[in-house]
Amino acid sequence: MVSIITSIAVIALGLMAKYASQDGWLPLRKYWSYILIGGLIGLVIDIYRYLK
C-alpha cells in the first residue's frame, strides 16, 4: 500500500515539475514527462502486485 502512495507522489512530482514557474522546480521541468511515465508505470505494477 505504501508503494502505491509513493507512485502517486511521483506522479504529483511530475505534474508539479511540468507547471513550474520561476522557482525550485524549474530544473525538473524538462524531465516532467519521464517522471510522470515512471510514476504511472510504477503505479500499474504496484496495483497489479496489490491485487494479485
Buried (B, 14 or more C-beta within 10 A) or exposed (E): EEBBEBBBEBBEBBBBBBEBEEEEBEEBEEEBEEBBEBBBEBBEEBEEEEEE
